[in-house]
Amino acid sequence: MKIDIKKLKGIDLYYYITSDEYPDKDFSEAVSLLMYAQPNKDEALKLLEEVVKKGKRLVAIYPGTGDVAPQRAEFVGDIPDGALYVL
């Protein structure tokens, strides 16, 4: 059964995307870093809802490995060894 993530809200959305059931593992890993980048849970979940609603992506950038944030990326916050951005 395919779940429409645009219908999920808040913590339910977060838990589904970070679960083993969610098929996009890259996005799932980036979402799992969201609470590091935005420690305020309510703000983090609101941002996640907005990202999903607008069809955007969360992307982890690790400068130590040569990653560079795209110019159009919006900074979310720091994560271990890098930063999280919205594209």
N, C-alpha and C positions, 0 to 999 in steps of 0.2 A: 504494500500500500504506500503510495507516494503522499507525503505530507506537504501542504502548501505553507512554507515557512512565513509567508507574508501575513498569515492569519494567526500566527503565534505571537505572544507578547511577553515581555519581561523575562523572568527567570525561566519560564517554560521554553522560550525561544533559545536562550543561552544553553540550557541543558540539552535540548534536542541537537543543536548545531555541534556541541562538543561531545555528543554521544557517538558510539561506534556505528549507529544506524545512519548517520549523516554521510552521504557519499563523497562530498568534496573535502578531502582530508587537509588540503592546504588552507582552505578557509577555516576549517574546524580548529586547526592549530593556531591560526592567527586570533580567532575569537577566544581561545583559551588563554591568551596573553592579555586580553582586554582588562582584566581586573588588576594587573600590574600597572598598566598604562593609565588607567582611570580608577583609582582606589575607591571612589565614591560609587557604591553599588548601584544606586538609583540612576546616577548620571551615566554610568557605563551601560546599563540596560537600555536607557533611553537612546543613547548613541547607537547601540546595536540595532534597535528597532528602526531607527532612521536609515542606517546603512542598508538593511535588508529592504526596506520600503522603496528606497531610491535605486536599488540595484547596484550599489557600490560594493567595494571590497575593503577588508582590513588586510594590511600587508605589513609584515615584520621586516625591518631593514637592519642589517648587522654591518656597521661600518668596518669592523675588524676583519671581515671577510671580503671587503672591497665593495659591498653594496652601497648604492647611492640612492637617496630618495628621489623619485620623479618630481619634476618641477611643479606639477599640479597637485601633488600629494598634500593632504592636510594632516599636520602633526596631532596625534592623540596624546601621547605621553611616552615616558621612558619604560623600557622593559629590560630584563637582564641582558647585558651585552649589546643593546641596540635601542630601537625606537619603533613604535607602532604608528602607522599612518592609515588614513582613509584615501582611497583612490576612487 
